[in-house]
Every structure is written in C-alpha cells, then in structure tokens.
Amino acid sequence: MNQSNDKSKRQARREQIRRKEARGRMIGIGVITLGALFLAFLIIWPNFRPAAEVTTIEPAPRPQAEANHMGNPDAPVKIVEYSDYQCPFCERFSKDTEPALVETYIATGDVYFTYRSAGNWVSGNIGGGKTESEDAAKAAYCAGDQGKYWEMHDAIFANVLGEDVGSFTDRRLGMIAESIELDMTEFDDCYSSNKYQDQVDQDGKDALQSGVNGTPSFILTYTDAATGEEVSQMIEGAQPFEAFQQAIDAALAASKK
C-alpha cells in the first residue's frame, strides 16, 4: 500500500514538473514572439507612418551638369566635395557658398566640381552602415540616370528633418523624387535594386583614403605649371566663399605659370 502511495506521489510530482516546464516553454516562446514582432514594428513602421510633407524647390542652375559633376572636365582646377545629405553644414555650403562658386569659377570653365556623399563613412560612423545618408546618396545617383542628379541633390537638402528621424525613408525619398518629376518606374527600379550601392561605398572609401574625417570637406587639385606635379589640398568645413576664392585663385595662378 505504501509503495502504491509513493508511486502515485512520484507520478504527481513528475506531472507537476512537466506542466511547469511546459508553461516555461510557452512563456519563453511568447517572449521571443513578442520581441520579434516589436523589432519588425520598429523596422517597418517608418515606411507606413504618415510621411512629412515634401517641400518643392526650384533647383539652382548647374553649368555643364553630368551626373554628380558640373563644369568643364578640362578645367585647370578640380574640386571634389565629400558631403552628407543629413549634415547641416553641408546644407549651408550648398545654399550659401556653392552658388557663388558656380557663378565665379564653374560657369567660367575654371573649376570642375564633383559632389560625393560620404557621411555614412566619416564623422565617427566609419564602416558604411545602412543610414538615411547612404539611402539619400543612392537616390541622387538614381536621379542622375534621368539627368536630374543636381535637382535631386537640391531637393534632398531642402527636405532634411533631422538626423536619422525619417527624412529619407524609402517612402519619403520616393516623394522627393516625384517632386522633381522623375519617371517613378525607372527611379523605383534603380533604387530598389541598389544599383549604386557600390558607388556609394566607393565614395566613402575614397573619402577616408583622402584623409577626410568630417563633412563637408573639399579636395582641390591642380597641376603646377612650374614643376608639372599635381598638387592637392584640403579645405575643411563650410567655409565662406572668400576662403575658396583665395585657394582657387592661388591654384589658377600656379597652374598658368
């Protein structure tokens, strides 16, 4: 009789343990499921929440524009800007200083200017992480396929809401592309296929190779007429027009000796 009671008690304990373990597994599965759903929500929500209204702008004129370049390719002075579409100082340069450079040096054939976005590689974010800066850069290159790189460039800068706060979600970049009247089928195909991922990565790598550690930074190059050697100098930050004027005038003089 005692053996029967002992056996019954052992069976009851085993059943109790089994039920407890089953409840633990169910709780664990529930926690994991809720965590996965929450993570998915964080990833998906930016593209479903109401997008901020897009500002339509009148793009600034760019002489001899081709893709992310403007000016005479044979100009004696070449400037490469390493920038970031989420950088307020880059935006300031684009609006305050660049127009004077275009009028004074680029339109006259003295300077060939190239814009490259490298904000996802420099300024403490080295490694090319997936950021809104990178996505905006890819969108601009895609607009360039339709001859509207600079129009997209200006429209992107005009629609910055802040850093990584939804300025350049896929949905909003599409709205910006629509605002400059791109063929949206062509744009969507280009952007969704990551056609320019390698180019954007290369922009960042070249920025680091050039010693850039902040945006905006500008690499000015020319050939010294006296020595035949290529000279390169960096201009850092959103400097006023006068700083660029001094450097460009000196480079032009040296290239014509």
ABEGO torsion letter per residue (X at the ends): XAAAAAAAAAAAAAAAAAAAAAAAAAAAAAAAAAAAAAAAAAAAAAAABBBBBBBBBBBBBBBGBBEABBEBAABABBBBBBBBAABAAAAAAAAAAAAAAAAAAAAAGABBBBBBBAAAABGGABGGBBBAAAAAAAAAAAAAAAGAAAAAAAAAAAABAEBGAGABBAAAAAAAAAAAGBBAAAAAAAAAAGAAAAAAAAAAAAAAAAGBABOBBBBBBBBBAAAGBBBBBBBBEBBBAAAAAAAAAAAAAAAAX
